[in-house]
Amino acid sequence: MAIDAVEVQSAMPNHRARTIHVTVNGVPRESHVEARTLLVSYLREHLRLTGTHIGCDTGHCGACTVLVDGTPVKSCMFLAVQSDGSEVRTVEGLETGGKLHPVQEGFHKEHGLQCGYCTPGMMMTSVALLAANPNPTEDEIRRGISGNLCRCTGYVNIVKAIQSAAKEMAAPPKGGP
C-alpha cells in the first residue's frame, strides 16, 4: 500500500516560518523563524548574540540559560516562537551604559570563572536569583545555581561572586545623596 504525498505532508510537523515579536536586551525585534527554531539558535544565529553558549543540548548543563520575562530558561529546550511577546535578556544585556552589572563585577572580582563556558548561564541564573532573593544564604545560592554545571571551579568562587554581587546591589549608590 503506497502513501500519497498529501498524507505525508499532513503527517509532517509544520516547519513554516512564523513571525515573532520579542524584545531582546531592550531592543524590540520582529523576526521570521521556523517553528522548530530553538531560542538559543535564534539568539546566536539570527541575532548574532553569541554570549549564550550551547553546552549539552539537553537542558542539563545550564550554559544556555537566558531570562525570559525575568525567569531563567534553558534556551536549548525553549522554542523561539515561545518567546513571542516576551522580554528576553542575555548576558550581553547585563552591562548598561558602559557599566558592568554587579553580578559581572562579582565574577571578575572573585575569580568566579576559569574556562568561562558556563559563566553566561551562571550569571543569568544569578541575576534571577538575586532579583527573587536579594540576600541569599550560601545554601540558597548553591540551590539557586544547582541547574548550572561548572566543570572547572568547584563553585566556591562562583558562590563568593554571587555574595559579592548581593552586597553591591544592597549598598546605597556611590556619590548619591
PLY file of the C-alpha trace (Angstrom):
ply
format ascii 1.0
element vertex 177
property float x
property float y
property float z
element edge 176
property int vertex1
property int vertex2
end_header
0.00 0.00 0.00
1.51 3.32 -1.10
1.26 6.55 0.88
0.46 9.57 -1.24
2.21 12.93 -0.92
-0.77 14.65 0.72
-0.76 12.12 3.58
2.99 12.55 4.07
2.75 16.35 4.15
-0.16 16.33 6.59
1.74 13.98 8.91
4.84 16.19 8.94
5.18 18.92 11.56
4.60 22.49 10.44
8.08 23.96 9.95
6.96 27.06 8.08
8.29 30.43 9.14
6.42 32.30 11.83
6.71 35.95 12.73
7.66 36.67 16.32
7.82 39.96 18.18
10.30 39.84 21.01
12.32 42.41 22.92
15.91 41.25 23.32
18.13 43.19 25.70
15.77 46.15 25.46
15.61 46.18 21.65
12.26 45.31 20.02
12.66 42.72 17.27
10.38 41.32 14.61
11.76 38.14 13.09
10.65 35.33 10.84
11.75 31.98 12.27
10.93 28.36 11.58
8.51 27.00 14.13
11.15 24.50 15.28
13.95 27.05 15.82
15.34 26.90 19.34
15.72 30.15 21.24
19.48 29.56 21.58
19.77 29.23 17.79
17.65 32.33 17.24
19.85 34.35 19.59
23.16 33.06 18.24
22.44 32.66 14.53
19.74 35.21 13.76
20.71 37.99 16.17
24.45 37.17 16.44
24.32 37.30 20.25
26.90 34.58 20.86
27.28 35.09 24.61
24.62 32.44 25.15
26.53 29.16 24.94
25.38 25.77 23.71
26.60 23.10 26.09
24.72 19.83 26.29
21.67 20.44 24.04
19.60 18.55 26.62
18.85 21.20 29.25
21.15 19.67 31.86
24.20 21.98 31.93
22.65 25.47 32.02
25.26 27.11 29.75
22.42 28.38 27.54
20.38 29.99 30.33
18.75 33.32 29.46
15.96 35.26 31.14
12.51 35.27 29.53
10.30 37.81 31.29
12.73 37.61 34.22
12.59 33.82 34.54
15.68 31.72 33.78
15.09 29.30 30.91
17.37 26.82 29.22
17.27 28.22 25.71
18.34 24.91 24.15
14.97 23.49 25.24
12.83 26.57 24.51
11.47 27.39 21.08
11.96 30.90 19.72
8.22 31.10 18.97
7.54 30.56 22.69
9.27 33.90 23.33
6.80 35.78 21.12
5.63 38.85 23.02
8.28 38.42 25.72
11.32 40.26 27.05
14.49 38.18 26.61
17.68 39.13 28.40
21.04 37.60 27.57
24.46 38.08 29.12
25.09 40.84 26.56
22.18 42.74 28.10
23.60 42.83 31.63
26.03 45.70 31.05
24.28 49.06 30.81
25.72 52.43 29.91
29.28 51.10 29.88
28.95 49.75 33.42
29.08 46.05 34.23
26.22 44.53 36.19
27.13 43.76 39.83
26.99 40.02 39.00
29.55 40.53 36.23
31.70 42.60 38.59
31.42 39.89 41.25
32.52 37.15 38.87
35.50 39.29 37.85
36.47 40.38 41.37
36.05 36.95 43.00
37.51 34.92 40.08
34.20 33.12 39.61
35.28 31.54 36.35
38.05 29.51 34.83
37.35 28.39 31.27
34.27 30.67 31.19
32.00 28.35 29.25
29.34 28.09 31.97
29.70 31.73 33.01
26.98 33.39 30.88
24.34 30.91 32.02
25.60 31.04 35.59
25.40 34.85 35.54
21.87 34.89 34.16
20.72 32.40 36.78
22.41 34.55 39.45
20.65 37.70 38.26
17.28 35.96 38.57
18.23 34.51 41.96
19.20 37.93 43.34
16.05 39.53 41.93
13.96 36.97 43.83
16.17 36.86 46.93
18.44 39.92 47.37
20.21 38.46 50.42
20.58 34.71 49.89
22.50 32.43 52.23
25.31 30.30 50.87
22.97 27.30 50.84
20.30 29.27 48.96
22.89 30.33 46.39
24.06 26.77 45.90
20.47 25.58 45.46
19.71 28.52 43.17
22.54 27.68 40.77
22.13 23.91 41.02
20.78 23.70 37.45
24.04 25.10 36.10
27.08 22.87 35.84
30.66 24.07 36.09
33.36 21.57 35.35
36.28 23.80 36.38
35.83 25.79 39.57
34.23 23.67 42.27
31.71 26.52 42.74
33.50 28.16 45.71
34.40 31.34 43.84
31.08 31.36 41.99
29.29 31.46 45.34
31.65 34.23 46.51
30.92 36.15 43.29
27.17 35.98 43.89
27.60 37.01 47.53
29.72 39.95 46.37
27.05 40.97 43.85
24.35 40.76 46.51
26.34 43.09 48.78
26.99 45.51 45.94
23.34 45.55 44.92
22.23 46.17 48.52
24.70 49.02 49.08
23.48 52.61 48.66
24.59 54.22 45.39
28.04 55.79 45.49
28.22 59.55 45.20
24.47 59.96 45.72
22.62 61.95 48.37
0 1
1 2
2 3
3 4
4 5
5 6
6 7
7 8
8 9
9 10
10 11
11 12
12 13
13 14
14 15
15 16
16 17
17 18
18 19
19 20
20 21
21 22
22 23
23 24
24 25
25 26
26 27
27 28
28 29
29 30
30 31
31 32
32 33
33 34
34 35
35 36
36 37
37 38
38 39
39 40
40 41
41 42
42 43
43 44
44 45
45 46
46 47
47 48
48 49
49 50
50 51
51 52
52 53
53 54
54 55
55 56
56 57
57 58
58 59
59 60
60 61
61 62
62 63
63 64
64 65
65 66
66 67
67 68
68 69
69 70
70 71
71 72
72 73
73 74
74 75
75 76
76 77
77 78
78 79
79 80
80 81
81 82
82 83
83 84
84 85
85 86
86 87
87 88
88 89
89 90
90 91
91 92
92 93
93 94
94 95
95 96
96 97
97 98
98 99
99 100
100 101
101 102
102 103
103 104
104 105
105 106
106 107
107 108
108 109
109 110
110 111
111 112
112 113
113 114
114 115
115 116
116 117
117 118
118 119
119 120
120 121
121 122
122 123
123 124
124 125
125 126
126 127
127 128
128 129
129 130
130 131
131 132
132 133
133 134
134 135
135 136
136 137
137 138
138 139
139 140
140 141
141 142
142 143
143 144
144 145
145 146
146 147
147 148
148 149
149 150
150 151
151 152
152 153
153 154
154 155
155 156
156 157
157 158
158 159
159 160
160 161
161 162
162 163
163 164
164 165
165 166
166 167
167 168
168 169
169 170
170 171
171 172
172 173
173 174
174 175
175 176
